[in-house]
Amino acid sequence: MKYINRSVVKKDAYALLSGQPVYTDDLAPADCLVIKLLRSPHAHARIRAIDTSKAKRVHGIEAVYTWKDVPASRFTLAGQTYPEPSPYDRKILDEVVRYVGDEVAIIVGRDEACTEKARKLIQVDYEVYDAVLDFTKALDHPVIVHKEDDYKLLCDIGNERLRNLHSHDESVVGDVEEAFSECDVILERDYHTLANAQAMMETFRSYAFMDTYGRLNVVSSTQVPFHIRRMVANALELPKSQIKVIKPRIGGGFGAKQTGCTEIFTAFVTWKLKKPCKLVYTREETFMASNSRHEMNMHVKIGAAKDGTILAIDLHTLSNTGAYGEHGSTTVGLSGHKSLPIYNHVKASRFVSDVVYTNTMTAGAYRGYGATQGQFAIESAVNELADALHMDPCQLRLKNMVQEDEIMMQYYGEHLNSCALDRCLKKAMNMIGWKEKGLRRDMGDKVRGLGVALSMQGSGIANVDIASTVIKLQDDGFYTLSIGATDMGTGCDTILAQMAAECLDCDVDKIITQAVDTDASPYDTGSYASATTYVTGMAVVKTCEELRKQIIREAAVLLEVDAEHITFDGESIHALEDDKEMTLADFANRCFAGGRGECLIASASHCSPTSPPPFMAGIAEVDVDKLTGEITMVDYVAVVDCGTIINPNLARIQTEGGIAQGIGMALYEDITYSPKGRMRNSSFLQYKIPTRQDVGEIRVDFESSYEDNGPFGAKSIGEVVINTPAPAIASAVAHASGVQVRTLPITAEKVLLNKDED
């Protein structure tokens, strides 16, 4: 193949490296009005009265809006396919505020200085309520986060809002009690993962304007343009036909921008004033008034025979959705359905999940999307089981791991069509020198430990995610590829162009990938759930196949020969039996010349009935200082099965970046709240993410499988790569220090004091 498994340079590489204005705020009109938001200082309160008179008198202020000025409809900010499983539980502004940072008023002015001055002059009289901040006590708590009568559900998710129960679900395979009765060794453990900030470089931002036709245009740094259109329509009580969403380049998302944080406000203000406006979140707002990873508690019970055969696993996950319910039910599902299937040979398994409301910042999507939390628990439990059985943790996994051609009952009954997990683990063992090193080595002042973990994810959401693409043959013989998927730095514009070039036998530079515009682009559910390469990629393949058919049909007309005689090699069209040929450029120009020619446009959609999992094996090597408990990353090796690799450089970068984020989650990142519900970690001074010096050596390799349902055999890679570091590092630290830390992050204090506490 010409372009598959080739390291093609990203199409936007030069623009990004040269600092060209490509991001949302770069493109905003110079005369944009500036929006600032007044936020609640209380975790739970009702607004008795609000005085905006002084703020409105500030020079340059155009308007100040409160809850009395906005539409009354409730909606969700979750970027999900309709009907969203997330409750419609919020308004643009509400009389009741539900966390510190919740929006109270919208201030609009000519510049940032006047809006900031006006914000400080707004006087609010609050009736302060008690708050529920501890999610382990939220269920049936006297404080009810959502009492409103107009609360709306589109799907049955086991919701009981008056109990603070956002959602509940159960999944049982086999007879769990009977399976445990056959076990020689049973462990029960509790694991706790905190909320984590996505910490993307570009904060949340959008701007809006009215176009010539009186339609509302929203330009946004978002992963989900088509879902943003629905959110705006629902919030403003407008038809979707009145709204257009445009996505420029995105300076990182990691799932955070699957939630529509700013767009509702810019859209509302522009619709009211008919003037362009913008809202750019500060770093503090991005930390404490947006969304984070869901904090979760997981209780794991695991049982095995003496020979290491795992017979039963029981998992209960409690998840904190925060003040609003975006992504709550879907995220928690992955904590079990993307961790239990790795050990598919058990006689029985059970997964029970509960998601609760609290008066903390809303949780949302973050790379790994619940699988990260669940696999920290399950993989840590398997590592502890190996230690209890005095077995090598790699050998325990090789004995029990899922294999190709199995039915994964805890993964919605899907057939596993492609899997190289065993080869991934064996290669990782060779890369790290597993057999030679041993789990624990005394290095003098430090002790070195090894730890391992496995991971799986998915490739889009089966029977839900849909992607459409359009490709046009342009004059002179180049192509424009219109997609609805969102490149957020991952390089999907380049990868999809590689697929198109492969299908059409042309140079990749002849494929012009067009950015997302909900008016002009074909529908795509968006860039999340590791869907783009797998789902949108298949749409590209189908579209290009259709265009090739059209080229041959039209060439037969222009050359006056039978279509069966036509061959097309990407550069020229041949009718050898008739001794006729023309270049693609000549053919395209004749199509555009009119007469007998016809402009060629092809389109296709794809929705997959399956979500084939990519797999990963990760091994961590750490040093623990005997005197201080300080943990140092020495080496991290990872081997990934993502099917056929489309672009090796981009796959490697995705893997290295995901591992670095996972190391941050394992060792550094820690969101905490004051007793009154104020987030303490609202800047990079308080919230530490790892630098390049903190992650040690990261080494990545691949083991390919072939997924029949994916484009050129490809599966996803974006999310699976973040899941192994936390459990692998926890086990490595335990082997080095003798202290098993079950509450992230793993700190020197916990190791030194042999205390695992929040």
C-alpha positions in Angstrom: 0.0 0.0 0.0 1.1 3.5 -0.8 -0.2 5.5 2.1 -1.4 3.1 4.7 1.2 2.4 7.5 3.2 5.5 6.3 4.3 8.4 8.4 2.8 11.3 6.4 3.4 14.7 7.8 0.3 16.3 9.3 -1.5 18.6 6.9 -1.6 21.5 9.4 2.0 21.0 10.7 3.5 24.1 9.0 0.6 26.4 10.0 0.8 25.3 13.6 4.6 25.4 13.8 4.8 28.9 12.2 2.3 30.3 14.5 -0.4 31.2 12.0 -3.7 32.4 13.3 -5.8 29.2 13.2 -7.5 29.0 16.6 -10.9 30.4 17.7 -9.7 33.6 19.4 -7.3 34.3 16.5 -10.3 34.4 14.1 -12.7 36.4 16.3 -13.6 39.8 14.8 -11.7 42.7 16.3 -15.0 44.5 17.3 -16.3 41.5 19.2 -18.1 42.2 22.4 -16.5 40.5 25.4 -18.5 38.3 27.8 -17.7 37.6 31.4 -19.6 35.4 33.8 -20.4 36.1 37.4 -20.1 32.8 39.3 -21.5 31.6 42.5 -19.3 31.7 45.6 -21.6 29.1 47.3 -21.8 25.4 46.6 -25.6 25.4 46.9 -27.9 28.4 47.2 -30.9 30.2 45.8 -30.7 33.7 44.4 -33.2 35.8 46.4 -32.4 39.0 44.6 -29.8 40.3 42.2 -28.9 44.0 41.6 -27.2 44.8 38.3 -28.0 48.5 38.2 -24.4 49.7 39.1 -22.9 47.2 36.6 -25.1 48.4 33.8 -23.9 52.0 34.3 -20.2 51.1 33.7 -18.9 52.8 30.5 -18.8 50.2 27.7 -21.3 47.8 29.1 -23.8 46.6 26.6 -26.0 44.3 28.7 -26.2 42.3 31.9 -28.4 39.2 32.0 -29.7 37.2 34.9 -31.8 34.0 35.3 -34.9 36.1 34.7 -33.7 37.1 31.2 -33.0 33.7 29.7 -35.2 31.0 28.2 -36.7 28.6 30.7 -36.0 25.3 28.9 -33.7 22.8 30.4 -31.1 21.0 28.3 -27.8 19.1 28.6 -24.3 20.2 27.7 -23.3 16.6 27.0 -22.0 16.1 23.4 -23.9 12.9 22.7 -26.1 11.5 20.0 -29.8 12.2 20.3 -31.6 11.1 22.4 -29.0 11.9 24.9 -28.7 9.5 27.9 -27.7 12.6 30.0 -30.6 14.3 31.8 -31.8 17.7 30.7 -31.0 19.2 34.1 -29.6 22.7 33.5 -30.6 26.2 32.2 -28.5 28.9 30.7 -28.9 30.6 34.1 -30.8 29.2 37.0 -32.3 30.7 40.2 -30.6 27.8 42.1 -26.8 27.5 41.9 -25.4 24.0 42.6 -21.6 24.4 42.9 -18.9 27.0 43.5 -18.5 28.4 40.0 -22.0 27.9 38.7 -23.1 30.8 36.5 -25.1 33.6 38.0 -25.0 36.5 35.5 -23.8 37.3 32.0 -21.9 40.6 31.6 -21.4 41.9 28.1 -19.1 44.8 27.3 -16.8 46.4 24.7 -13.7 45.1 26.3 -12.4 42.9 29.1 -11.6 45.7 31.4 -15.2 47.1 31.6 -16.8 43.7 31.9 -14.5 42.8 34.7 -15.3 46.1 36.5 -19.0 45.6 36.0 -18.9 42.0 37.3 -17.5 43.2 40.6 -20.4 45.7 41.0 -23.2 43.1 40.8 -24.8 42.5 44.2 -26.4 39.2 44.9 -28.5 38.2 47.9 -28.2 34.4 48.3 -30.2 32.0 50.4 -27.4 29.6 51.2 -28.4 25.9 51.4 -26.6 23.0 52.9 -24.5 21.2 50.4 -23.5 17.6 49.7 -19.8 17.4 48.8 -18.8 13.8 49.7 -20.1 11.6 46.9 -19.9 8.5 49.1 -22.6 10.0 51.3 -24.7 11.6 48.5 -27.2 8.8 48.0 -30.3 9.4 50.1 -28.6 12.5 51.6 -31.0 15.1 53.1 -29.7 17.6 50.6 -31.3 17.1 47.2 -29.3 18.6 44.4 -32.1 18.6 41.8 -35.6 19.2 43.2 -36.9 21.0 40.1 -40.2 19.7 38.6 -39.1 20.4 35.0 -36.2 17.9 35.1 -36.3 15.8 32.0 -35.0 12.4 30.9 -35.0 11.1 27.3 -33.7 7.6 28.3 -34.2 5.2 31.1 -30.9 5.2 33.0 -32.2 4.1 36.4 -32.6 7.7 37.6 -34.0 8.6 41.0 -33.1 12.3 41.3 -34.8 12.8 44.7 -32.3 10.3 46.1 -29.5 12.1 44.3 -29.2 9.0 42.1 -28.3 10.1 38.6 -28.2 6.5 37.2 -28.0 2.9 38.2 -27.2 -0.3 36.2 -26.4 -3.9 36.7 -24.9 -6.6 34.5 -24.5 -10.2 35.6 -22.9 -13.1 33.8 -23.2 -16.6 35.3 -23.8 -17.5 39.0 -21.4 -15.2 40.9 -21.9 -16.7 44.4 -21.4 -20.2 43.1 -18.2 -19.2 41.3 -16.8 -17.6 44.4 -17.6 -20.7 46.4 -15.2 -22.6 44.1 -12.3 -20.2 44.7 -9.2 -21.0 46.8 -8.2 -17.4 47.1 -10.6 -14.4 47.4 -9.5 -10.8 47.7 -11.8 -7.8 48.3 -10.3 -4.3 47.8 -11.5 -0.7 47.4 -9.9 1.6 44.9 -10.4 5.4 44.6 -9.7 7.6 41.6 -10.0 11.4 41.9 -11.4 13.9 39.5 -8.7 14.9 37.0 -8.4 18.0 34.9 -7.9 17.6 31.1 -5.4 20.5 31.2 -5.5 21.2 27.4 -3.4 24.1 26.2 -6.3 26.0 24.7 -9.0 26.9 27.3 -12.7 26.8 26.5 -13.7 29.6 24.0 -16.2 30.5 21.3 -17.5 33.5 19.5 -20.8 34.1 17.7 -22.1 36.5 15.0 -25.2 37.0 12.8 -24.6 36.4 9.2 -26.2 38.1 6.2 -29.2 35.9 6.2 -30.0 36.6 9.9 -28.7 33.2 11.1 -26.8 32.6 14.2 -23.2 31.5 13.6 -21.1 30.0 16.4 -17.4 29.5 16.0 -16.1 27.1 18.7 -13.2 25.1 19.9 -15.2 22.0 20.2 -15.0 18.3 19.5 -18.8 18.0 18.7 -20.0 20.7 16.3 -23.3 19.0 15.4 -24.1 18.4 19.0 -23.3 22.0 19.8 -25.9 23.0 17.3 -28.5 20.9 19.1 -27.4 22.3 22.5 -27.8 25.9 21.3 -31.1 25.2 19.7 -32.5 23.6 22.9 -31.1 26.3 25.2 -32.3 29.2 23.1 -35.5 27.5 22.0 -34.6 28.0 18.3 -34.9 25.7 15.3 -31.6 24.1 14.2 -32.1 25.7 10.8 -31.3 29.1 12.4 -27.9 27.9 13.7 -24.6 27.2 12.1 -21.5 25.9 14.0 -18.0 26.2 12.7 -14.9 24.5 14.1 -11.5 25.9 13.5 -8.3 24.3 14.8 -8.5 23.0 18.4 -5.7 23.4 20.9 -6.4 20.1 22.6 -9.6 18.7 24.0 -9.0 15.2 25.6 -12.8 14.9 26.0 -13.4 18.2 27.9 -14.6 19.8 24.7 -17.2 17.2 24.3 -19.1 19.4 26.7 -20.4 22.8 25.5 -19.2 25.2 28.1 -19.1 28.6 26.4 -21.2 28.2 23.3 -24.6 28.7 25.0 -23.5 32.1 26.4 -22.0 33.5 23.2 -25.0 32.3 21.2 -27.5 33.7 23.6 -25.9 37.2 23.7 -25.4 37.4 20.0 -29.0 36.3 19.4 -30.2 39.0 21.8 -28.0 41.9 20.7 -27.4 40.9 17.1 -23.8 41.8 17.6 -20.7 39.5 17.5 -19.4 38.5 20.9 -16.8 36.1 22.4 -16.2 34.3 25.6 -12.7 33.0 26.5 -12.4 31.1 29.8 -9.5 31.9 32.0 -7.3 29.0 33.2 -9.0 29.3 36.6 -12.5 29.0 35.0 -11.3 26.0 32.9 -10.2 24.3 36.1 -13.1 25.0 38.4 -16.1 25.8 36.2 -16.1 23.4 33.3 -15.8 19.6 33.6 -13.3 16.9 34.8 -12.8 13.2 34.9 -15.5 11.5 37.1 -14.3 10.7 40.6 -15.0 7.0 41.3 -14.9 4.5 44.1 -14.6 0.9 43.0 -15.1 -2.2 45.2 -13.6 -5.3 43.7 -14.0 -8.9 44.8 -11.9 -11.3 42.8 -11.5 -15.0 43.3 -9.2 -17.7 41.8 -8.1 -21.3 42.0 -4.7 -22.2 43.4 -3.3 -22.6 39.9 -4.1 -19.0 39.1 -7.3 -19.5 37.1 -9.5 -16.5 37.8 -13.0 -17.8 38.4 -15.1 -14.8 39.5 -15.0 -11.0 39.5 -17.5 -8.7 41.2 -17.2 -4.9 40.6 -19.3 -2.1 42.1 -18.5 1.4 40.9 -19.8 4.6 42.6 -19.3 7.7 40.4 -19.6 11.4 41.1 -21.3 13.3 38.3 -21.1 16.6 40.2 -23.8 19.2 40.0 -25.1 18.3 36.6 -25.4 15.0 34.8 -23.4 15.2 31.6 -21.9 11.8 30.6 -22.6 10.3 34.0 -24.4 7.0 32.9 -22.2 6.3 29.9 -18.9 7.0 31.6 -19.5 4.7 34.5 -20.5 1.9 32.1 -17.0 1.7 30.7 -15.5 1.2 34.2 -16.9 -2.3 34.0 -17.6 -3.1 30.4 -14.1 -2.2 29.3 -12.3 -3.9 32.3 -14.1 -7.2 33.0 -13.9 -8.5 29.4 -10.1 -8.6 29.6 -10.6 -11.6 31.8 -13.3 -13.1 29.7 -12.7 -16.7 30.9 -14.2 -16.3 34.4 -17.1 -18.5 35.3 -19.1 -15.5 36.5 -18.9 -11.7 36.8 -21.1 -9.0 38.1 -20.9 -5.2 37.5 -23.1 -2.8 39.4 -22.9 0.9 39.0 -24.3 4.0 40.7 -23.8 7.6 39.7 -24.7 10.3 42.2 -25.2 14.1 42.2 -23.2 16.3 44.5 -22.5 20.0 44.8 -19.1 19.9 43.1 -18.1 20.8 39.6 -19.7 18.7 36.9 -17.8 15.8 35.6 -17.6 15.1 31.9 -15.6 13.2 29.3 -11.9 12.6 29.7 -9.7 10.4 27.6 -10.4 6.8 28.7 -13.9 7.8 29.7 -14.4 5.5 32.7 -12.3 2.7 31.4 -9.3 4.4 33.0 -10.9 4.3 36.5 -12.2 0.7 36.1 -9.0 -0.7 34.8 -7.1 0.9 37.6 -9.3 -1.1 40.0 -9.4 -4.4 38.1 -5.8 -4.4 37.0 -4.6 -3.5 40.5 -6.8 -6.3 42.0 -5.3 -8.8 39.5 -1.8 -7.6 40.5 -2.6 -8.0 44.2 -4.1 -11.5 43.4 -0.8 -12.5 41.7 1.1 -11.4 44.8 -1.2 -13.4 47.0 -0.8 -16.5 44.9 3.0 -15.9 44.6 2.6 -15.9 40.8 4.3 -13.8 38.2 1.6 -11.2 37.3 2.4 -11.5 33.6 2.0 -15.3 33.7 -1.3 -14.8 35.6 -2.5 -12.6 32.8 -1.3 -14.8 30.0 -3.2 -17.7 31.7 -6.5 -15.7 31.9 -6.6 -13.0 29.2 -9.2 -12.8 26.5 -8.3 -14.3 23.1 -9.3 -13.7 19.6 -12.6 -15.3 18.4 -14.3 -15.2 21.8 -17.7 -13.8 22.7 -17.2 -11.1 25.4 -20.4 -11.2 27.4 -19.5 -8.2 29.6 -18.7 -6.3 26.4 -22.3 -6.3 25.2 -22.0 -9.8 23.8 -19.6 -8.8 21.0 -17.5 -11.2 19.1 -13.8 -10.5 19.4 -12.7 -10.5 15.8 -9.1 -9.3 16.2 -6.8 -9.4 19.2 -3.1 -9.4 19.7 -3.1 -8.8 23.4 -1.0 -11.9 24.2 1.7 -10.8 21.7 1.6 -7.3 23.1 2.3 -8.5 26.6 5.1 -10.8 25.5 6.8 -8.1 23.5 6.5 -5.7 26.4 8.1 -8.2 28.7 11.0 -8.6 26.2 11.4 -4.8 25.9 11.7 -4.2 29.6 13.7 -7.4 30.3 11.0 -8.7 32.6 12.4 -12.2 33.2 15.9 -11.0 33.9 15.1 -8.2 36.3 12.6 -9.5 38.8 9.8 -7.6 40.5 12.0 -6.0 43.2 15.7 -5.0 43.1 17.6 -3.3 45.9 19.6 -0.5 44.3 21.2 0.8 47.6 19.4 4.1 48.5 16.5 3.1 46.3 14.5 0.1 45.5 13.4 -0.6 41.9 10.1 -2.3 41.2 8.2 -3.6 38.1 4.5 -3.5 37.6 2.2 -4.5 34.7 -1.3 -3.8 33.4 -3.5 -4.6 30.4 -6.1 -2.4 28.8 -8.8 -2.4 26.2 -11.1 0.3 24.9 -13.5 0.5 22.0 -13.7 2.0 18.5 -16.7 4.2 18.4 -20.1 3.4 20.0 -21.7 0.5 18.3 -25.0 1.1 16.5 -24.9 4.8 17.7 -22.0 6.7 16.2 -22.5 7.6 12.5 -20.2 9.4 10.2 -20.7 10.8 6.7 -18.2 12.1 4.2 -18.4 13.8 0.8 -15.7 13.8 -1.8 -15.7 15.9 -5.0 -13.5 15.6 -8.1 -12.4 19.1 -8.8 -11.1 20.5 -12.1 -7.4 19.7 -12.8 -7.9 16.4 -11.0 -7.6 17.1 -7.3 -10.2 16.2 -4.6 -11.9 18.0 -1.8 -12.8 15.7 1.1 -15.6 17.1 3.4 -15.8 15.5 6.8 -17.8 16.1 10.0 -15.1 14.7 12.3 -13.1 17.1 14.4 -9.3 17.2 14.3 -8.2 18.3 17.8 -4.5 17.8 17.2 -4.8 14.1 16.7 -4.2 14.3 13.0 -7.4 12.9 11.8 -7.5 15.3 8.8 -4.3 13.7 7.7 -5.2 10.1 8.4 -8.5 10.4 6.6 -6.7 12.0 3.7 -4.3 9.1 3.6 -7.2 6.7 3.4 -8.7 8.6 0.6 -5.4 8.8 -1.3 -5.0 5.0 -0.9 -8.5 4.4 -2.3 -8.1 6.8 -5.2 -4.4 5.9 -6.0 -3.4 9.5 -5.8 -0.9 11.6 -4.0 -2.1 12.6 -0.5 -1.4 16.3 -1.3 -4.2 16.0 -3.9 -6.7 15.4 -1.1 -7.9 18.7 0.4 -9.5 18.1 3.8 -12.2 20.7 4.7 -12.8 21.8 8.3 -16.1 21.3 9.9 -19.0 23.6 9.2 -22.4 22.2 10.1 -24.0 23.8 7.0 -21.5 22.5 4.5 -20.0 19.4 6.2 -21.8 16.0 6.2 -23.1 14.8 9.6 -20.7 13.2 12.1 -21.4 12.5 15.7 -18.0 14.0 16.5 -14.5 13.2 17.6 -15.0 11.2 20.8 -15.2 7.5 21.9 -12.2 6.7 19.7 -14.5 6.8 16.7 -12.7 8.8 14.0 -10.3 6.4 12.4 -12.7 3.5 12.7 -16.1 4.9 12.0 -15.3 8.0 9.8 -12.5 6.1 8.2 -15.0 3.5 6.9 -17.2 6.3 5.6 -14.2 7.7 3.7 -13.5 4.2 2.2 -17.1 3.8 1.1 -17.2 7.3 -0.4 -14.1 6.9 -2.4 -15.2 3.5 -3.7 -18.4 5.2 -4.9 -16.4 8.0 -6.6 -14.2 5.5 -8.4 -17.3 3.9 -9.8 -18.6 7.3 -10.9 -15.2 8.2 -12.6 -15.3 4.9 -14.6 -19.0 5.4 -15.6 -18.4 9.0 -16.7 -15.1 8.1 -18.5 -17.0 5.5 -20.5 -19.4 8.2 -21.7 -16.7 10.7 -22.6 -14.5 8.1 -24.3 -17.5 6.4 -25.9 -16.5 2.9 -24.8 -18.0 0.3 -22.6 -17.4 0.8 -18.8 -16.0 -2.7 -18.6 -13.1 -1.5 -20.8 -12.1 1.3 -18.4 -9.3 1.1 -15.9 -8.3 3.9 -13.6 -4.8 4.0 -11.9 -5.2 7.3 -10.1 -3.3 9.4 -12.6 -4.8 8.3 -16.0 -7.9 6.7 -17.4 -7.3 3.9 -19.9 -9.5 2.0 -22.4 -6.8 -0.4 -23.7 -9.0 -2.5 -25.9 -10.2 0.7 -27.6 -6.7 2.4 -27.6 -8.1 5.4 -25.8 -6.8 7.2 -22.7 -6.8 10.6 -20.9 -5.2 12.0 -17.8 -7.3 12.5 -14.7 -6.7 16.3 -15.1 -8.1 16.3 -18.6 -11.0 14.1 -17.6 -11.8 16.4 -14.7 -11.7 19.5 -16.8 -14.0 17.9 -19.4 -16.4 17.1 -16.6 -16.5 20.8 -15.7 -16.7 21.9 -19.2 -20.4 21.1 -19.5 -21.8 19.5 -22.6 -21.5 15.7 -22.1 -19.5 16.1 -18.9 -20.9 15.8 -15.4 -19.4 17.1 -12.1 -18.6 14.1 -9.9 -19.6 14.1 -6.2 -19.8 11.0 -4.0 -21.0 10.6 -0.5 -21.5 7.7 2.0 -22.3 7.1 5.6 -21.1 4.5 8.1 -22.5 3.2 11.4 -20.8 0.2 12.8 -22.7 -2.6 14.5 -19.6 -3.4 16.5 -17.0 -1.5 18.4 -13.8 -3.6 18.1 -11.5 -3.1 21.1 -7.9 -2.1 20.7 -5.6 -3.6 23.3 -2.5 -2.5 25.2 0.1 -4.0 27.6 2.1 -1.5 29.7 5.0 -2.2 32.1 6.3 0.4 34.5 9.7 0.5 36.2 10.0 2.8 39.1 12.5 3.7 41.9 11.3 4.4 45.4 13.7 6.2 47.7 14.1 4.3 51.0 14.5 7.5 53.1 11.9 9.8 51.6 9.4 7.6 49.7 10.0 9.6 46.6 8.9 7.8 43.4 10.9 8.2 40.2 9.8 6.9 36.8 12.6 5.0 35.3 11.1 3.3 32.2 7.7 2.7 30.7 7.2 0.3 27.9 3.9 -0.1 26.0 2.8 -2.3 23.1 -0.4 -1.5 21.4 -2.8 -3.5 19.2 -4.8 -1.0 17.2 -5.3 -3.2 14.1 -3.6 -1.8 11.0 -1.7 1.3 11.8 -2.5 4.1 9.3 0.2 6.6 10.3 2.9 5.2 12.6 4.2 8.6 13.7 0.8 9.8 14.8 0.1 6.5 16.5 3.3 6.7 18.4 2.6 10.3 19.5 -0.9 9.3 20.6 0.6 6.5 22.7 3.4 8.5 24.2 1.0 11.4 25.1 -1.6 9.0 26.6 1.1 7.3 28.8 2.3 10.7 30.0 -1.2 11.7 31.0 -1.7 8.3 32.7 1.6 8.9 34.7 0.2 12.3 35.7 -3.0 10.7 37.0 -1.0 8.0 38.8 1.6 10.2 40.6 0.7 13.9 40.5 -2.8 15.1 39.7 -5.1 15.8 42.7 -8.3 17.9 42.8 -9.5 18.7 46.3 -12.2 20.9 47.7 -12.5 23.1 50.8 -15.2 22.3 53.4 -17.4 24.9 51.7 -17.0 23.4 48.2 -14.4 25.6 46.6 -11.9 23.8 44.4 -8.4 24.3 45.8 -6.6 23.3 42.6 -7.6 26.0 40.1 -4.2 26.8 38.5 -1.1 25.0 37.4 0.5 26.3 40.6 -1.7 24.0 42.6 -2.5 21.3 40.0 0.6 19.5 38.9 0.9 17.8 35.6 4.1 15.9 34.7 6.7 17.5 32.6 8.9 15.6 30.2 11.5 15.2 33.0 8.9 13.6 35.3 7.8 10.7 33.0 11.2 8.9 32.6 11.8 7.0 29.4 8.7 6.1 27.4 9.1 3.3 24.8 6.4 2.3 22.4 5.9 -0.5 20.0 3.0 -2.1 18.2 1.6 -5.6 17.4 -0.8 -5.5 14.5 -4.0 -7.5 14.2 -6.5 -7.1 11.4 -10.0 -5.9 12.0 -12.3 -7.0 9.2 -14.8 -4.3 10.0 -12.3 -1.4 10.1 -10.8 0.6 7.2 -7.8 -1.3 6.0 -8.0 -3.4 9.1 -7.7 -0.5 11.5 -9.1 0.0 15.0 -8.8 3.0 17.4 -5.9 4.1 19.5 -6.8 7.5 21.0 -8.1 6.3 24.4 -6.7 2.9 25.2 -3.2 4.4 25.7 -4.0 6.2 28.9 -5.3 3.3 30.9 -2.3 1.1 31.9 0.0 3.6 33.7 -1.9 3.9 37.0 -2.3 0.2 37.8 1.2 -0.6 36.5 2.8 2.1 38.5 0.8 1.2 41.6 2.0 -2.4 41.4 5.6 -1.3 40.7 5.6 0.9 43.8 4.1 -1.9 45.8 6.8 -4.3 44.7 9.5 -1.7 45.5 8.1 -0.5 48.8 5.7 -3.1 50.1 2.9 -0.4 50.2 -0.1 -0.9 47.9 -1.7 2.5 47.3 -5.3 2.2 46.2 -6.2 5.9 46.2 -4.7 8.0 43.5 -2.4 9.9 43.3 0.4 7.7 44.6 2.6 10.0 46.7 5.8 9.8 48.7 3.8 10.5 51.8 1.5 7.6 51.3 4.4 5.3 50.7 6.6 6.6 53.5 3.9 6.5 56.1 2.3 3.3 54.8 -1.0 5.2 54.7 -3.4 5.1 51.8 -5.9 7.8 52.7 -7.5 10.8 51.0 
